[in-house]
């Protein structure tokens, strides 16, 4: 089922106005890969000299496009991106690899570049052969219709069970020049990125060396997409790509990056964070966005693992869906994380109201403000482990019957 077949998430955000990114031309087409009433192919084309950075799923059964991109990324340069929705080209063996090779070759001929300068991504059903002939037939007319202003269409064309398109934009200064960073993403279910079904594509007109770009993307992804979970399932297709066209005129960036890119780094990280939170807001069947803060852990890594244990707990997520202030489920999730924790030093709060401390409920605890907070669309959970200075923040959503409805009929 396509995303538009489901009600728009009550947590949805409206599309921002996306101005063109100099050097980027893009567009969408309907190839009939799976959907018959909407665009399902997205194309981006970049000028010569475009640098690229990327991160991919750590799922051990990745899709053929992920393998293709990992290999292509070694060159550090890109001229085109082709994305398909409805079929993930995963677990398709030689046919899947052939689809990638044929698609890249066809796109390279159109652009006038090497096939390894073409990046590919697919999302959708696993285990079904992608109709290569339909995809390749759609490329030439789409290539002839590209323009700079098709960002909203691209954000919609990469959707599957998403209920709203996801996009973000920032500007930054490099020297005395202003550069743009824009991005789109898709993701609603099978979301527990570990790099990075989730796709994200950013483009900028900055001129940044590929190695520096990779470091900026890695740090930003660790703080954003890798701090988001919907259902604890890491997709076989997770891909984040950042393209830098170099069309802006700014001082030459040193090989090591450095202070000159401080504002640019901020912009990239903010776009990533915006998109990651939109994915959490669009969790399949979600009615509430949940922010989880863990403090007092022995290390930041330990805090992150504890926070993700809480975020991935079906019991915690269903309690929030039912607006049940059951703090015992949060304690359970802390304890099962496998990280250092002491029951008698643990403190738990929801919506800023402390509920439990030092192994038991706080004397005189009044549940009223907690219940009132849980009735809202955004819920905050805070846990203090009481053992150290490690801290982390992650986001998730509640677990409702809507998740079952969507996934129980996904291939129908």
N, C-alpha and C positions, 0 to 999 in steps of 0.2 A: 504494500500500500504506500502511496506517495504521501509526503508530509502534508500536502494540502487536504488530504482526506480526513485529517484529524483536526479537532478544534485548536485554534491558536492558544498557546500557553498563556495563562493569566499573568505569567512573569515576563512576557515578551517585551522587548524594547523596540522602538521604531528605528528604521534605517536612517543613519546620518546622511547628510549630503556629501557625496564622495566626488571631490574634484579630480580631474585627470592626473595621472602620474606621468610626467614627461618621459617619453620613450616607450610607454606601454600601450599597446593596442590590444583590444580584447573583444570577445563576442560569444554568442551562444547559438546552438542549433538543435533541431529535433531529429535524432537519428533513429528513434524507435528501438533503442537497445532493450529497454524494458517498459518504459512509460510510453503511452501512445497519444497523450494529450498535452505534453509539455516539453520544453527544451531539456535535453539530457547530456549535451556535450558543451564543454566550455574550452575556449582556446585563448591563450595569451601569447603575444609575440613581442620579442624584445630586440633592441639594436645590438649590433656587434659590440663586444667588450663587456656585456652584462655579466656581472659576477653573481654567484648563487651559493647559498648555504642551505643545509637541510638536516632534518632529524626525522627518524623513522621508528616505527613500532619495535619493541623488543619481543613481541610475540614470535615464538619459534616456528610458526606456520604462516609466514608472511605471503602477501599476494605478489604476483609476478611484477606489477608496477613498482612495488617497493624494492625488489631486487634490482630492477632496471635503474631506478633512481640512485640507489646506493653506488652502483658502478659508475653512472654518469657523473655523480657528484665529485668524483676524484679529479675531474678536469677543471672544476671550479668555475665553469662558464656555461651560460644558457642562452638560447635563442628562442625557445618556445616551450609552452606547457599545454598539454591536452588532458582534460579531466572528463571522465564519464560517470554518470550516476545511474543506479539501478542494477548494476552487475559489478561485483568487486574484482573479478578476474583473479580469484583466489582458489587454490586447490584445483587447478585446471591443467596441470602438467605441461607437456610440450605445447599444447594448443595455446595456453596462456602466454608462454614465452614467445611463441610465434606472433601472437597478437601485438605484443609490445614491440617486437622488432619491426613488424610491418607498419604499425602506426607511426613509429619514430622515423622510419625511412620515408613514408609518404609525407610526413610533416616536414622533414628535412629538405625534401625536394621542393616543396612550396616556398620555404623560407630561404633556401640556399645556404645550408649549413650542414654540419656533420650530424648523423643520427644521435650521437651521444651528447649533443647539445640540446636535445629535446627531452623534456621531463614529462612523466606520465603519472597519473593517479586515477584510481577507480574506487567506487564505493557502491555497496548494495549486497545482493545475494551472493553467498559463498557456494562454490562448487558447480556453477553453471558456466558453460562456455560462452564467452563474450562474442557476439556476432561481428566479427572483424570487418566483414564486407560492408555492413551498414555504417560502421564507424568511419572507415576510410572514405566511403562515398560522400559522407557529410563534410569532410575536411576542405576540399577546394572551394565550394560556394561560401563556406563560413570564412575562410581566409580572405576572400574577396570582399567581405562585408565588415571587417573589423574596424573599430573606431576607439577613441580614448575614453568614451563616456559610458561604457556598458557595464560598469561595476555592479549595479543593482541586479541586472539580469544574470550576471555571472554568479552572484551570491545565491540567487534562486535556483539556478540550473544545477548546482552541486548538491542540492538538498535530497534527502531520502525521507526518513520519518520526521525530519525537522518540521516544526510548525511555523517558524518565521526565519527570514534570511538574516544572516549575521555579518556585520561589517563594522569597521572602525577606521578612523583616520586621525593623524596628528601631523603637525609640522615641527621642524627643528632647525636650529642654526648650526651650520658648520662654517666657521670663520665668519665672514660677513654675508654668506649666502643662506637662503631659506630652502630647505628640502622638505619633501612630502613623504610620509610613510602611510600606506593604505593597506588594508587587509580584509579578506573574507574567510569565513570558516563554515564548516558544517559539522554537526554532531548532535545526537539526541539520545541514542542508546548505544550499547557496547562501548561505554566510555569509562576507561580507567587508564588514561595515557601513561605509557612507561617508555619513554624514549630517552616518540613523543609520548557505529563506524564513523573516526574523526579525521577531517582534512582541513588544512589551513594554508593559505597562500598570501604572502605579503610582497609588496613591491615598493621600491623607493627610487627616486632619481639621484640619490647620493652615489658617489664613486668611492667604494670601500673595498679593500682587498678581501678576497674570499676567506682567507684564514681569520681575519679580524671579524668579518661578518658572521662566521661560524661561531666564534666565541660569544658574540653579542646575542645571537639566537639561542645558543645553549643556555646561557644564564637566564635569559628571559623566559624560556620554556620551562625550566626547572621551577620558576617562581609562579608560573601561571597554569599551563595545561597539565603539568605534572603535580599540581595541587588541586585538581578537580576530579571527581568521580561521580558517576551516575549509578552504576550497577556493579562495579568491581571487575567488569570484563574488558580486557585489553584487546582492541580490534586488531585484526590481521592487516589492516590497511593504513593505520595511523601515519600521517605524513604532514610535516610542516616545512614549507619552502619559503625562502626569502630571496628575492631577486633585486639586484641593485644595478640600474641601467647606466649610471654615470652621466646622465644627461645634464645634471646641475653643474654650474660653474662655481666651484669652491676651491679653497687651497688644497694642495695635495695632501692626502692623509698618510701619515707615516705608516710603515709596515707594521709597527706594533700598536697602531691605533692611538691610544692615550687620551689625554685631556681634550683634544680637539673633538672627540666623538662623544663627550659626556652628554650633551643635549640630544644628540642623535640616538644614543643608547636609551635614554629616557623615553623617547618617542616610540621606539620599537617595542620596548617593554610594556608601555601603556597600551599599545594596540594589541599585543598578545594577551594582556590581562583582560581588556575589554571583551575580546573574543572568547576567552576561556570562561568568563562568567556568563556570557550568553549561552554557551553550551550547557552549563549547569542549570540556567534558567529554563532551558528547553528540554530538560531531561524527560524521557518518555513518561507521560502521565503526570508530570510534576505539578504540584500546586503550591509548593513552598521552596524557597531558596534557603539553604542552611549554611551558615558560616561557623566553623569550628576552630577555636583557638586553644592550643595546648601550651602551657608554660611550666617551668619548673622541672623539665625533664633533664636527664643526665647529659644529653647532647641534642643539638638541633635535629640530627638524623633520627634519634629516638623519638623526639617530639612529633616529627612528621609521620613516623610509622604508627604512633598511637593515634594521632589525629585521623589518619586514613582508616584505621581500624574502626573508629567511631563512625566515620563517614560511610563506610561500606557495610555497617551492621544492618541487616534487614529489620531487626527488632527496634533499633533506634529510629530508623527511617519510618517504620510503620507507626511507632508511637507519636512521632511528629505529625504524620498524616492524620492521625486520630486526635491530635491536640491533647495527648495524654502526657502529663508531666511526670513521667516514670524515669526518674534519675537513676534507678538501679540498672537500667539497660545501658546507660552510659558507663557506669562503673564496670559492668561486665565487659564492654568493648575495650576499655582500658586494659583490663586484666588479661584478655586473650591476645593482645598485640605481641606478646613475647618480649616486651621491653621492660627494663627495670621500673617497678612501681611498688609502692607501699600503701596498702589499704588504709592504714592509720595516719597517713600524711596527705591523702587525696582530698581535693576539694572540687565541687561541681557547681556550676551556675548556669542558668538559662535566662537569657534576656537581662543579664546584669544582676539577677537575684540569686544569691548563694543559697543552695539547697542542702548540701551535705558537706561536712568537714570532719577530718580526723576520725574517719571510720563510721560515721553515723549522721543522721539528719540533724540539722542545726536546731537547737532548742528554740521553740516559739516560731518555727518556720511557717510562713503563710503562703500557701500555694496560689492565692488569688492573682497576684501580678504575673506569675509564671504562666498561668493558663491564659491570661489576657494577651501576653506576648506571643504565645503559641498560636493564637487565633489569627495573627497577621500573616502576611505573605513571606516575610523574611524572619528567620529564626536564628538566634545566636546562642551557641553553646561554648562555655569556657571551662576548661579543666586545668587545675594546677596540680602537678604531680608531687611537688614539694621535695624534690631531690637534688635539683641543680638549676642551671640557668638556660637550658635548651628550650627553644620555643619554635612553634610552627603554626601556620594558618592554612586551612584547606576549605574547599567548598563542595557541597553536594546538594541533593534535593530529596524530597520525601519519596516514599514508595507507595504508590496507590494502585488500585485495580486497573487504572488506565494503562499501566506498564504491561500488565498481562494481556489486556485487550489488543494492544498494538503488536506485541511480539507473538501472541498466539495466532495472529492472522497475517504475519509479515509477508509470507509467500503466496497468500490467497489472491 
